[in-house]
Amino acid sequence: MTKLLLIVAFTIGIVLWFKRTSRREPPRGQRAAEDMVRCEVCRVNLPRSEAILSRGHIYCCDEHRLRGH
């Protein structure tokens, strides 16, 4: 009986440990929230990491950066 209780307790401990460690990583396919910015030319919103910053203005593509305002 004691061996059975030890096996159950050990199994519960392993399951809890795996649950705790899996929370540290975001699920696959999900990214952290990111700031959105607006293109100066077409006014479309896009993530800051995809935007082009030139002379203090934000653009969605190189064509709009060259056109400028």
DAJO-V934420 format. One record per residue. RES is the residue in one small letter. PSI is psi in whole degrees, 0 to 359 (NA if undefined). OMEGA is omega as a letter, one per 40 degrees, with the letter a starting at -180 (999 if undefined). D_CENTER is the distance of its C-alpha to the mean C-alpha in Angstrom with 1 decimal. Layout:
RES:PSI:OMEGA:D_CENTER, RES:PSI:OMEGA:D_CENTER
This chain:
m:320:a:47.5, t:320:i:46.0, k:320:i:44.4, l:316:i:42.8, l:321:i:41.4, l:319:i:40.0, i:317:i:38.3, v:314:a:36.8, a:319:i:35.6, f:318:i:34.2, t:317:i:32.3, i:318:i:30.8, g:317:i:29.8, i:315:a:28.0, v:314:i:26.1, l:321:i:25.1, w:317:i:24.0, f:321:i:21.8, k:318:a:20.2, r:317:a:19.6, t:332:a:18.1, s:341:i:15.7, r:341:a:14.0, r:335:a:12.8, e:138:i:10.2, p:151:i:7.4, p:153:i:9.2, r:142:i:9.5, g:354:i:8.4, q:138:i:5.4, r:161:i:1.9, a:155:i:2.3, a:145:a:5.6, e:148:i:7.6, d:143:i:11.4, m:143:i:13.5, v:166:a:16.8, r:135:i:20.0, c:138:a:22.1, e:333:a:25.6, v:303:a:27.5, c:354:i:26.2, r:19:i:24.2, v:145:i:21.2, n:139:i:17.8, l:159:i:15.0, p:145:a:11.7, r:326:a:13.0, s:339:i:11.9, e:353:a:14.1, a:158:i:16.9, i:124:a:20.1, l:124:a:21.7, s:121:i:25.5, r:40:i:28.1, g:3:i:26.0, h:153:a:25.1, i:135:a:21.9, y:156:a:22.3, c:338:a:20.5, c:169:a:22.6, d:327:i:25.4, e:316:i:28.1, h:328:i:27.2, r:319:i:27.1, l:325:i:30.6, r:317:i:31.9, g:190:i:30.7, h:NA:999:32.2
